[in-house]
Amino acid sequence: MIRNAFKMQLKPGFEEEYKRRHDVLWPDMLKQLHEAGISDYSIFLDPETLTLFAVQKLTDDNTAADLPNTEVVKRWWAYMQDIMECNPDNSPVAKPLDEVFHID
């Protein structure tokens, strides 16, 4: 199992909207994440900086790198681009984080 963490940036004033959209995550998006080998996925918000911190577990044989090529992920990115910092292709600007401590 691989632990993966990254951060993203929310635009000001969209804290409740970001949560609302994730509270009703599309079933086909959830299915795509699971099929890619992603589980135990959480996103946390720092309300002072609007930084989103995401952490997920990946199976050793995950296909998460292929997710940007799927139709549902492209639709999700287009849906979310108005409330987050994004790249020209609508993907969220995601900065990987290095694990410096872990305990089970």
N, C-alpha and C positions, 0 to 999 in steps of 0.2 A: 504494500500500500504506500502510495506517495502522498504526502501532504503538500498542498500548493496554496500559496497566499499571494495576494496582489491588492493594490489599491487603485481606486478610481475617484473621480471628482464629480460631485453633484452641483448643479447650478443653484444659486440662492433662491429661496422661496419654494423649492420643490420637494421638501422633506416628506410631507404627507403624501404627495402624489407618487413619489418613488415607492413608498411603502404600500400604498393602495394598489399600484400596478403589480407588485410582487405578491401581494396577498391573493391575487387572482391569476397567478402564473398560468399561462396557457397549458393545457394538458399535453399538447404535442411538443411543446418546449421541454416540459419536464421529462417526457418520454425520451426525447433526443439526448438530454443530459445523462440520463441513466444508461442509455444504450452506448454512450461514449465512455462509460466507466467512471462517471462522477457521482459521488455520494457525500453525505454529511457536509452539505454545502451551506454556509452561512455568510451573510453580509451584514456588517455592523456599520453604523453611522456615527462619526464624531460631529456632533451638532455645532461645535465651535468653529471647525474648519471646513465642514461639509465633505470631509474625506470619507469615502466608502472603503471599508476594509473587508475583503472577501477571503474566506478560507474554505478549502474543499479537500476531499480525499479522492484520489484517482487510483484505479486499479493499475497494476503493473503493466497490463496490456491495453491501457486506455487509448482511445482515439480522439481525445480532446483537441488535438491540433487540427483535426479535420472539421471541427464544428463551424468555423467561419465559412465553409463551403456549402453548408446546408441551407435550404430554403427557409426553415423556421427560424434559424438564428439570424439570418439577414432581415427577416420580417421583424423580429424582436428588436434588433438594433435600430431599425427605422422608427419603430414605435417609441423607443427610449431616447433617441438622439436630441429631442427638444429639451430634455431635463438634465442631461449629463454632458460633460466634456467629451467630445468624440473626435475621431479621425475622419478624414474625407470620405471614407467608405461607410460611415455611421458606426463603426465599431467603437466601443468605449476606449478612451485612453486608459490603458491598464499598465501599471508599473509593477513588475514582480518584486516580491519581498523575500529576503533571505531569512531562513529560520536560524535563530541564535539560541533558542532554548525550547525544550519540549519535555513534558513528563506525562506518563500514562497513569 
